[in-house]
Amino acid sequence: MSWDVSILKFSQPYAAIEEIPDDETPLPLGSQQHVHSAVTKHFPGTNWSDAAWGIFDSPFGSIEFNLGKDDPASSMMLHVRASNEIVAPIIRLCLEEGWNALDCSTGELLEAADDPTAGLEGWRAYRDRVIGES
């Protein structure tokens, strides 16, 4: 179980999912090599031994970057198991690359959210209930 964030690129910046027109089609994120480099810049040491699935481990948690096999990459799903410190570099990555980070639990774009850590905090609370921790 993880907190999931979908990374997409649109033709223009949007502040909310509701602003995205029904006929908007996501653009490619870039080549797999470009995406690997961009991710590794913000998450040093990410293991890309499987080009479709990067793994980042750090003292504040982990992210699995599910890129898929398409080249250029059409999107990327992040499976996050970490503390709130992981959110800022996700946002920096997206802002630098012109990507959007959709919090799959709140339906908000992280880079425009009032509280971009809300979905992660909700996931951790749920996880702790499920495994019996308080």
C-alpha positions in Angstrom: 0.0 0.0 0.0 1.2 3.5 -0.8 0.3 7.1 -1.4 0.0 7.4 -5.2 0.8 10.4 -7.3 0.2 10.5 -11.1 2.7 12.7 -13.0 1.3 14.2 -16.3 2.2 17.0 -18.6 -0.5 19.2 -20.2 -0.4 21.9 -22.9 -0.5 24.7 -20.3 -0.3 25.0 -16.5 -3.5 24.3 -14.5 -4.2 25.3 -10.9 -6.9 22.6 -10.4 -8.1 19.4 -12.1 -11.5 21.2 -12.7 -9.7 23.6 -15.0 -8.5 20.9 -17.4 -10.8 20.8 -20.4 -12.4 17.5 -21.4 -10.6 17.5 -24.7 -7.1 18.1 -23.2 -4.8 15.2 -24.0 -1.6 14.8 -21.9 1.7 15.4 -23.7 4.7 13.1 -23.3 6.9 13.7 -20.3 10.0 13.2 -22.4 12.2 10.3 -23.4 12.9 7.7 -20.7 16.4 8.9 -20.5 15.2 12.5 -19.9 12.8 11.4 -17.2 15.4 9.2 -15.5 17.8 12.2 -15.4 15.1 14.6 -14.1 14.0 12.2 -11.4 17.6 11.4 -10.3 18.4 15.1 -10.1 15.8 15.5 -7.4 16.0 12.0 -5.9 19.8 11.2 -6.1 20.6 7.5 -6.1 17.3 6.4 -7.7 17.9 2.8 -9.0 16.9 2.6 -12.7 18.2 -0.9 -13.3 14.8 -1.6 -14.6 14.2 1.3 -17.0 10.4 1.2 -16.4 10.6 1.1 -12.6 12.9 3.4 -10.6 13.4 2.9 -6.9 14.4 5.7 -4.5 15.3 4.9 -0.8 16.2 7.5 1.7 16.1 8.1 5.5 12.7 9.8 5.1 11.1 7.1 3.0 10.9 5.6 -0.5 9.3 6.2 -3.8 8.8 3.7 -6.6 8.7 5.5 -10.0 6.5 3.5 -12.3 7.4 4.9 -15.7 6.2 2.1 -18.0 7.9 0.9 -21.2 6.8 3.7 -23.5 9.5 5.9 -25.0 8.8 8.8 -24.9 7.1 8.3 -21.5 3.5 9.2 -21.5 3.1 9.5 -17.7 4.6 8.2 -14.5 3.0 6.9 -11.3 4.7 7.5 -7.9 4.1 5.0 -5.2 5.2 6.8 -2.1 5.9 5.5 1.4 7.6 8.4 3.3 7.3 11.4 5.6 6.2 14.8 4.5 9.8 15.8 3.6 9.3 13.8 0.3 6.6 16.2 -1.0 8.7 19.3 -1.6 11.2 17.6 -4.0 8.2 16.0 -5.9 6.8 19.5 -6.4 10.2 21.0 -7.4 10.7 18.2 -10.0 7.3 18.9 -11.5 7.7 22.7 -11.5 11.1 22.4 -13.1 9.9 20.0 -15.8 6.5 21.6 -16.5 4.8 18.5 -15.2 1.7 18.2 -12.9 1.5 15.9 -9.9 -2.0 14.6 -9.3 -2.6 13.4 -5.8 -4.7 10.3 -6.4 -6.2 10.4 -2.9 -7.3 14.1 -2.8 -7.8 14.8 -6.5 -5.7 17.9 -6.2 -2.6 19.0 -8.1 0.2 19.0 -5.6 1.9 22.1 -7.0 -1.3 24.2 -6.6 -2.7 22.6 -3.4 -3.1 24.6 -0.2 -1.8 21.7 1.7 0.2 19.4 -0.6 1.0 17.0 2.2 -2.7 16.3 3.0 -3.0 13.1 0.9 0.2 11.7 2.3 -0.9 12.4 5.8 -4.2 10.7 5.1 -2.5 7.7 3.7 -0.2 7.4 6.7 -3.2 7.6 9.1 -5.0 4.9 7.1 -1.9 2.7 7.0 -1.4 3.1 10.8 -5.0 2.1 11.5 -4.7 -0.9 9.2 -1.5 -2.2 10.8 -2.7 -1.3 14.3 -0.4 1.6 15.1 -1.5 4.9 16.6 
